[in-house]
Amino acid sequence: MEVLEQAKVTSPYGNREGGFHRGIDLISNVGNREVRANSKGKIIKVINQYPDDEIINPTTDPSMQKWGGNRIWIEHNDGYQSRYNHLKYNSITVKEGDIVEEGQVFAIEGESGYATGVHLDFEVQKDGKFIDPTLYALGKAKLPEYNAPSETQYVNLPSTNNGENITSWRVYPLDKPARYGTNFDNSIGRLNSSKFNGITYELKGYTKWNTPIIETRDFGTVHLALVGIGTITDTPQFEVYKKS
């Protein structure tokens, strides 16, 4: 998706007078100044504080703090970020944490910051390093779409523990603690992880005994524990993992 409709390149990426240009400057050939996202992404930073008519003098303001003017950073997948600089003051319609879709309009090109006229300065980073953004700016390439990381947690039932084979993980009804022993047994079944070299279940929550709750095909919603044969314990062992 092109970031400006039918954009004209006014200053390319690379060496130019005054130093290396790490972005690409664009104006819209058809006068439509709407700025669009090249690809789905998450807004990670928004600056909207510089008036359009404020003159930035690189001699008296060498810090470059204001040079980009009003701007937006978007996070994509695989270490990519896109940046949109010199946006029109108060034209930004998104905030940090928002998700923008490919082609979504979120601002108007402007001349805030160190700019000699209305335009969009578009930049792309890969793993923190600026790269040539030209193909992305003109809609000839697409940045990897942002996918929110899964927050779902999983319970892993390994088939071994400290080098010893685990014959089974016992499961318990939600209203009873995980206890197992010769004369006292609250378990209602067992999961034979050794047959499958480990089993993984989605974590549904925890009981008041801090044991993990899972949903199984054979026993329904239960909680589980690894306990030693011939022992009685209220502190069974288990491991919780995030899905990789």
C-alpha positions in Angstrom: 0.0 0.0 0.0 1.4 3.4 -1.0 1.7 5.8 1.9 0.5 8.8 -0.2 -1.8 8.5 -3.1 0.1 8.6 -6.4 3.2 10.0 -4.6 6.0 11.9 -6.3 9.5 11.5 -4.8 11.0 14.8 -4.1 14.1 13.5 -2.2 15.3 9.9 -2.4 16.9 7.7 0.2 20.7 8.0 0.3 23.4 10.6 0.0 22.3 14.2 -0.6 23.6 17.7 0.2 23.8 18.1 3.9 24.3 14.4 4.7 22.8 11.0 4.3 19.0 11.0 3.9 17.7 8.0 5.8 14.1 8.4 4.6 12.3 9.3 1.4 10.4 12.6 0.9 7.1 12.4 -0.9 4.2 14.6 -2.0 0.9 13.6 -3.4 0.6 14.1 -7.2 -3.2 14.3 -6.9 -3.4 16.7 -4.0 -4.7 14.1 -1.6 -2.6 14.7 1.5 -3.9 11.7 3.5 -1.2 9.5 5.0 -1.8 5.8 5.0 -0.2 2.8 6.7 1.8 0.6 4.3 0.9 -2.5 6.4 -0.9 -3.5 9.5 1.0 -2.3 12.6 0.9 -1.1 16.2 1.3 2.5 17.0 4.3 2.7 19.4 4.9 6.4 19.5 3.1 9.6 18.6 4.4 13.2 18.7 1.9 16.0 18.0 3.2 19.2 19.5 4.8 21.3 16.8 2.8 24.1 15.0 3.0 23.9 11.2 4.4 27.4 10.8 7.2 27.0 13.4 10.6 27.6 11.7 13.3 25.1 12.8 16.8 26.5 12.3 19.4 23.6 12.2 22.1 26.1 13.3 20.4 27.3 16.4 18.6 24.0 17.1 21.3 21.3 16.3 19.8 18.7 18.6 17.5 17.4 15.8 14.8 17.0 18.5 12.2 18.9 16.5 13.5 18.2 13.0 11.0 15.4 12.3 8.1 17.5 13.6 4.9 15.8 14.4 5.4 12.1 13.7 4.3 8.5 14.2 6.2 5.2 14.8 4.5 2.0 13.7 5.7 -1.5 14.8 5.4 -4.4 12.3 6.5 -8.0 12.5 10.1 -9.4 12.1 11.9 -6.4 13.5 10.4 -3.8 11.2 9.2 -0.3 12.1 7.9 2.5 9.8 8.1 6.2 10.6 6.0 9.1 9.2 7.5 12.5 9.7 6.4 16.2 9.2 2.7 15.5 9.8 0.2 18.3 10.0 -0.4 19.6 13.5 -3.5 18.0 15.2 -4.2 15.9 12.1 -3.2 12.6 13.8 -6.2 10.4 14.6 -4.4 7.5 16.4 -2.8 7.1 19.8 -0.1 4.9 21.2 -1.2 1.3 21.5 -3.7 1.5 18.6 -3.6 -1.1 15.8 -3.8 0.4 12.2 -4.8 -1.7 9.2 -3.1 -1.6 5.8 -4.3 1.5 3.9 -5.8 3.1 7.0 -5.6 6.9 7.0 -4.2 8.2 10.3 -2.8 11.7 9.5 -2.3 14.5 6.9 1.1 15.3 5.4 2.4 18.7 6.6 5.4 20.9 7.2 6.0 20.6 10.9 9.6 20.4 12.0 12.6 21.1 9.8 10.7 21.3 6.5 10.7 23.7 3.6 7.2 22.8 2.4 4.4 20.4 2.8 5.6 16.8 2.3 5.9 13.4 4.0 9.2 12.0 5.1 8.8 8.2 5.3 11.4 5.9 7.0 11.8 2.2 7.6 13.9 0.4 10.2 14.9 -3.3 10.3 16.2 -4.5 13.6 17.0 -0.9 14.6 18.8 0.1 11.4 17.5 2.3 8.7 17.0 0.7 5.3 15.8 2.0 1.9 12.0 2.6 2.3 11.3 3.4 -1.4 9.5 0.2 -2.4 7.3 0.4 0.7 6.6 4.1 0.3 5.4 3.6 -3.3 3.3 0.5 -2.5 5.6 -1.9 -4.4 6.4 -3.9 -1.3 4.6 -4.6 2.0 6.0 -4.5 5.5 5.3 -7.7 7.5 1.9 -7.4 9.2 1.9 -6.9 12.9 0.5 -9.8 15.0 0.0 -9.3 18.7 1.9 -11.9 20.7 -0.3 -14.5 22.2 -0.8 -14.2 26.0 -2.3 -17.6 26.3 -0.3 -19.8 28.7 0.1 -23.5 28.5 0.8 -26.3 31.0 3.5 -28.7 29.8 3.4 -32.2 31.2 6.9 -33.6 30.5 7.6 -37.4 30.4 10.7 -37.0 32.5 11.8 -35.0 35.5 15.4 -34.6 36.7 16.3 -37.6 34.5 13.6 -39.9 35.9 10.6 -41.1 33.8 7.2 -39.8 34.8 4.6 -42.6 34.4 1.6 -40.3 34.8 0.2 -37.0 35.9 -2.8 -37.3 38.1 -5.9 -35.1 37.7 -8.4 -34.0 40.4 -11.9 -32.5 40.6 -11.9 -28.8 41.1 -13.4 -29.0 44.6 -10.7 -31.2 46.1 -7.0 -30.7 46.7 -4.4 -32.6 44.7 -3.5 -35.4 47.2 -2.4 -38.9 46.5 -1.3 -41.7 48.8 -1.8 -45.3 49.9 -4.8 -44.6 52.1 -5.9 -41.2 50.7 -6.5 -40.4 47.1 -8.5 -37.5 45.6 -7.4 -38.2 42.0 -10.0 -39.2 39.4 -7.6 -40.3 36.7 -4.2 -39.9 35.2 -2.6 -38.5 32.0 0.0 -40.8 30.6 2.5 -38.3 29.2 5.2 -40.9 28.8 3.2 -42.5 25.9 3.5 -39.2 24.0 6.9 -37.9 25.2 5.0 -35.1 27.0 1.6 -33.4 26.6 0.6 -29.8 26.5 -2.7 -28.3 27.7 -4.0 -24.7 27.7 -4.0 -23.2 31.1 -7.5 -22.3 32.2 -6.6 -20.8 35.6 -5.5 -21.9 39.1 -7.3 -23.5 42.0 -7.1 -22.1 45.5 -4.3 -24.6 46.1 -2.3 -22.9 43.2 -2.5 -25.9 41.0 -3.2 -25.5 37.3 -6.7 -26.0 35.8 -6.9 -27.7 32.4 -9.6 -29.1 30.2 -9.2 -32.7 29.1 -11.0 -34.9 26.7 -11.5 -37.8 29.1 -12.0 -36.1 32.4 -13.4 -32.7 31.6 -12.2 -29.6 33.5 -9.8 -30.7 36.2 -6.7 -29.6 38.0 -3.5 -31.7 38.0 -0.3 -32.5 39.9 2.7 -34.7 39.7 3.0 -36.6 43.0 5.2 -39.3 44.3 3.8 -42.8 44.7 3.2 -43.6 48.4 3.2 -39.9 49.5 0.6 -37.4 50.6 1.3 -33.9 49.5 -0.5 -30.5 49.3 2.3 -29.0 47.3 2.5 -30.9 44.0 5.0 -30.0 41.3 4.1 -28.6 37.9 5.5 -26.4 35.2 3.7 -23.6 33.3 5.0 -22.4 29.9 4.0 -19.7 27.4 3.3 -21.1 24.0 6.3 -20.6 21.8 
